[in-house]
Amino acid sequence: MGTVSNADPTVGATCIAEIRAREMIEFKEARTEFLKSGERVRFEMLDQGGVNIFGTIDQKVQLRQNE
């Protein structure tokens, strides 16, 4: 299995790896960077009525330091 892509790619993607793969096919190079420490990820899924189905996920990216 894997991520579930939108039928319409202009609407969005489910992960950065999917976006980068599409870029590799279209442009022969990945143009989207991976997330960096300190960046924030926020997403939610709404039903057709605009109701938040599972709540909002909002996290800050923190890279682990080598110990």
OpenMM code with the backbone's topology and positions (N, CA, C; nanometers):
from openmm import Vec3, app, unit

residues = "MET GLY THR VAL SER ASN ALA ASP PRO THR VAL GLY ALA THR CYS ILE ALA GLU ILE ARG ALA ARG GLU MET ILE GLU PHE LYS GLU ALA ARG THR GLU PHE LEU LYS SER GLY GLU ARG VAL ARG PHE GLU MET LEU ASP GLN GLY GLY VAL ASN ILE PHE GLY THR ILE ASP GLN LYS VAL GLN LEU ARG GLN ASN GLU".split()
positions = [
    Vec3(0.0835, -0.1183, 0.0000),
    Vec3(0.0000, 0.0000, 0.0000),
    Vec3(0.0877, 0.1241, 0.0000),
    Vec3(0.0254, 0.2358, 0.0191),
    Vec3(0.0955, 0.3632, 0.0225),
    Vec3(-0.0046, 0.4737, 0.0480),
    Vec3(0.0329, 0.5947, 0.0114),
    Vec3(-0.0561, 0.7075, 0.0306),
    Vec3(-0.1668, 0.7051, -0.0736),
    Vec3(-0.2761, 0.7711, -0.0445),
    Vec3(-0.3883, 0.7797, -0.1371),
    Vec3(-0.3820, 0.9148, -0.2066),
    Vec3(-0.3612, 0.9132, -0.3350),
    Vec3(-0.3491, 1.0370, -0.4118),
    Vec3(-0.4863, 1.0938, -0.4441),
    Vec3(-0.4915, 1.2260, -0.4607),
    Vec3(-0.6136, 1.2902, -0.5074),
    Vec3(-0.6328, 1.2577, -0.6547),
    Vec3(-0.7585, 1.2434, -0.6956),
    Vec3(-0.7869, 1.2223, -0.8378),
    Vec3(-0.7398, 1.3422, -0.9188),
    Vec3(-0.7476, 1.4613, -0.8581),
    Vec3(-0.7032, 1.5847, -0.9220),
    Vec3(-0.5767, 1.6323, -0.8522),
    Vec3(-0.4590, 1.6163, -0.9137),
    Vec3(-0.3343, 1.6522, -0.8468),
    Vec3(-0.3217, 1.8006, -0.8131),
    Vec3(-0.4012, 1.8860, -0.8767),
    Vec3(-0.3943, 2.0294, -0.8442),
    Vec3(-0.4557, 2.0593, -0.7084),
    Vec3(-0.5316, 1.9648, -0.6532),
    Vec3(-0.5953, 1.9826, -0.5226),
    Vec3(-0.4956, 1.9613, -0.4091),
    Vec3(-0.3958, 1.8783, -0.4329),
    Vec3(-0.2962, 1.8521, -0.3300),
    Vec3(-0.2468, 1.7098, -0.3338),
    Vec3(-0.1624, 1.6782, -0.2374),
    Vec3(-0.1033, 1.5453, -0.2280),
    Vec3(-0.1021, 1.5030, -0.0815),
    Vec3(-0.0799, 1.3748, -0.0579),
    Vec3(-0.0834, 1.3240, 0.0790),
    Vec3(0.0526, 1.3228, 0.1467),
    Vec3(0.1598, 1.3397, 0.0701),
    Vec3(0.2917, 1.3430, 0.1329),
    Vec3(0.3924, 1.4113, 0.0420),
    Vec3(0.4995, 1.4589, 0.1022),
    Vec3(0.6041, 1.5281, 0.0268),
    Vec3(0.6706, 1.4329, -0.0730),
    Vec3(0.6852, 1.3070, -0.0369),
    Vec3(0.7476, 1.2106, -0.1283),
    Vec3(0.6669, 1.1978, -0.2572),
    Vec3(0.5347, 1.2023, -0.2457),
    Vec3(0.4491, 1.1947, -0.3649),
    Vec3(0.4698, 1.3185, -0.4527),
    Vec3(0.4757, 1.4345, -0.3911),
    Vec3(0.4980, 1.5588, -0.4661),
    Vec3(0.6325, 1.5517, -0.5381),
    Vec3(0.7360, 1.5084, -0.4657),
    Vec3(0.8698, 1.4994, -0.5247),
    Vec3(0.8732, 1.3978, -0.6400),
    Vec3(0.8022, 1.2867, -0.6267),
    Vec3(0.7972, 1.1867, -0.7344),
    Vec3(0.7306, 1.2455, -0.8581),
    Vec3(0.6221, 1.3192, -0.8394),
    Vec3(0.5554, 1.3843, -0.9531),
    Vec3(0.6486, 1.4855, -1.0195),
    Vec3(0.7235, 1.5594, -0.9375),
    Vec3(0.8184, 1.6566, -0.9920),
    Vec3(0.9283, 1.5879, -1.0725),
    Vec3(0.9762, 1.4745, -1.0236),
    Vec3(1.0796, 1.3997, -1.0947),
    Vec3(1.0291, 1.3563, -1.2328),
    Vec3(0.9032, 1.3141, -1.2386),
    Vec3(0.8447, 1.2727, -1.3665),
    Vec3(0.8275, 1.3929, -1.4592),
    Vec3(0.7749, 1.5025, -1.4045),
    Vec3(0.7442, 1.6189, -1.4879),
    Vec3(0.8670, 1.7027, -1.5227),
    Vec3(0.9544, 1.7262, -1.4239),
    Vec3(1.0656, 1.8201, -1.4437),
    Vec3(1.2038, 1.7538, -1.4464),
    Vec3(1.2079, 1.6224, -1.4247),
    Vec3(1.3346, 1.5484, -1.4181),
    Vec3(1.4176, 1.5836, -1.2952),
    Vec3(1.3572, 1.6517, -1.1972),
    Vec3(1.4236, 1.6839, -1.0703),
    Vec3(1.3173, 1.7144, -0.9657),
    Vec3(1.3507, 1.6871, -0.8408),
    Vec3(1.2608, 1.7220, -0.7307),
    Vec3(1.2820, 1.8697, -0.6975),
    Vec3(1.1731, 1.9440, -0.6862),
    Vec3(1.1819, 2.0875, -0.6567),
    Vec3(1.1329, 2.1211, -0.5169),
    Vec3(1.0587, 2.0308, -0.4567),
    Vec3(1.0062, 2.0522, -0.3223),
    Vec3(1.1037, 1.9928, -0.2214),
    Vec3(1.1418, 2.0716, -0.1224),
    Vec3(1.2347, 2.0235, -0.0198),
    Vec3(1.1594, 1.9442, 0.0862),
    Vec3(1.2332, 1.8593, 0.1565),
    Vec3(1.1759, 1.7919, 0.2719),
    Vec3(1.1619, 1.8927, 0.3859),
    Vec3(1.0815, 1.8598, 0.4852),
    Vec3(1.0621, 1.9497, 0.5988),
    Vec3(1.1915, 1.9672, 0.6764),
    Vec3(1.2069, 2.0855, 0.7327),
    Vec3(1.3251, 2.1173, 0.8119),
    Vec3(1.2855, 2.1379, 0.9573),
    Vec3(1.3813, 2.1224, 1.0459),
    Vec3(1.3572, 2.1444, 1.1876),
    Vec3(1.3015, 2.2855, 1.2090),
    Vec3(1.1977, 2.2949, 1.2880),
    Vec3(1.1347, 2.4232, 1.3186),
    Vec3(1.0122, 2.4525, 1.2343),
    Vec3(0.9957, 2.3817, 1.1217),
    Vec3(0.8766, 2.4031, 1.0392),
    Vec3(0.7564, 2.3351, 1.1047),
    Vec3(0.6379, 2.3809, 1.0714),
    Vec3(0.5151, 2.3299, 1.1307),
    Vec3(0.4320, 2.2594, 1.0243),
    Vec3(0.3730, 2.1465, 1.0628),
    Vec3(0.2827, 2.0702, 0.9771),
    Vec3(0.1449, 2.0741, 1.0405),
    Vec3(0.0463, 2.1129, 0.9634),
    Vec3(-0.0918, 2.1180, 1.0135),
    Vec3(-0.1831, 2.0645, 0.9036),
    Vec3(-0.2668, 1.9684, 0.9402),
    Vec3(-0.3641, 1.9211, 0.8426),
    Vec3(-0.4884, 1.8693, 0.9118),
    Vec3(-0.5940, 1.8677, 0.8350),
    Vec3(-0.7234, 1.8171, 0.8818),
    Vec3(-0.8002, 1.7678, 0.7605),
    Vec3(-0.8987, 1.6833, 0.7853),
    Vec3(-0.9827, 1.6315, 0.6783),
    Vec3(-1.1265, 1.6719, 0.7065),
    Vec3(-1.1878, 1.7349, 0.6079),
    Vec3(-1.3253, 1.7809, 0.6232),
    Vec3(-1.4179, 1.6954, 0.5382),
    Vec3(-1.5381, 1.6687, 0.5903),
    Vec3(-1.6360, 1.5967, 0.5095),
    Vec3(-1.7034, 1.6959, 0.4135),
    Vec3(-1.7987, 1.6491, 0.3358),
    Vec3(-1.8637, 1.7347, 0.2360),
    Vec3(-1.9361, 1.8541, 0.2985),
    Vec3(-1.9750, 1.8412, 0.4253),
    Vec3(-2.0418, 1.9505, 0.4953),
    Vec3(-1.9451, 2.0450, 0.5653),
    Vec3(-1.8143, 2.0187, 0.5527),
    Vec3(-1.7147, 2.1050, 0.6143),
    Vec3(-1.6827, 2.0702, 0.7588),
    Vec3(-1.7322, 1.9545, 0.8061),
    Vec3(-1.7070, 1.9112, 0.9435),
    Vec3(-1.5716, 1.8397, 0.9512),
    Vec3(-1.4919, 1.8769, 1.0484),
    Vec3(-1.3615, 1.8166, 1.0700),
    Vec3(-1.3819, 1.6716, 1.1160),
    Vec3(-1.3365, 1.5762, 1.0369),
    Vec3(-1.3659, 1.4349, 1.0607),
    Vec3(-1.2891, 1.3771, 1.1790),
    Vec3(-1.1581, 1.4006, 1.1879),
    Vec3(-1.0794, 1.3361, 1.2934),
    Vec3(-1.0013, 1.4340, 1.3796),
    Vec3(-1.0296, 1.5621, 1.3666),
    Vec3(-0.9557, 1.6612, 1.4435),
    Vec3(-0.8369, 1.7125, 1.3644),
    Vec3(-0.7752, 1.8141, 1.4151),
    Vec3(-0.6614, 1.8763, 1.3477),
    Vec3(-0.5310, 1.8211, 1.4036),
    Vec3(-0.4409, 1.7868, 1.3142),
    Vec3(-0.3075, 1.7453, 1.3538),
    Vec3(-0.2158, 1.8640, 1.3276),
    Vec3(-0.1470, 1.9098, 1.4296),
    Vec3(-0.0623, 2.0284, 1.4202),
    Vec3(0.0654, 2.0002, 1.4976),
    Vec3(0.1757, 1.9814, 1.4246),
    Vec3(0.3015, 1.9443, 1.4897),
    Vec3(0.4173, 2.0260, 1.4341),
    Vec3(0.5128, 2.0523, 1.5221),
    Vec3(0.6351, 2.1198, 1.4821),
    Vec3(0.7422, 2.0136, 1.4557),
    Vec3(0.8147, 2.0296, 1.3463),
    Vec3(0.9202, 1.9348, 1.3095),
    Vec3(1.0417, 1.9596, 1.3978),
    Vec3(1.0891, 1.8540, 1.4605),
    Vec3(1.2073, 1.8634, 1.5459),
    Vec3(1.2996, 1.7499, 1.5070),
    Vec3(1.4136, 1.7823, 1.4477),
    Vec3(1.5092, 1.6789, 1.4106),
    Vec3(1.5842, 1.6327, 1.5341),
    Vec3(1.6023, 1.5024, 1.5441),
    Vec3(1.6730, 1.4456, 1.6583),
    Vec3(1.8225, 1.4636, 1.6432),
    Vec3(1.8869, 1.5058, 1.7471),
    Vec3(2.0323, 1.5208, 1.7482),
    Vec3(2.0951, 1.3827, 1.7719),
    Vec3(2.2070, 1.3554, 1.7102),
    Vec3(2.2798, 1.2311, 1.7385),
    Vec3(2.3355, 1.2393, 1.8793),
    Vec3(2.3191, 1.1334, 1.9555),
    Vec3(2.3662, 1.1341, 2.0952),
    Vec3(2.5047, 1.0788, 2.1069),
] * unit.nanometer
topology = app.Topology()
chain = topology.addChain("A")
for resn in residues:
    res = topology.addResidue(resn, chain)
    for name in ("N", "CA", "C"):
        topology.addAtom(name, app.Element.getBySymbol(name[0]), res)
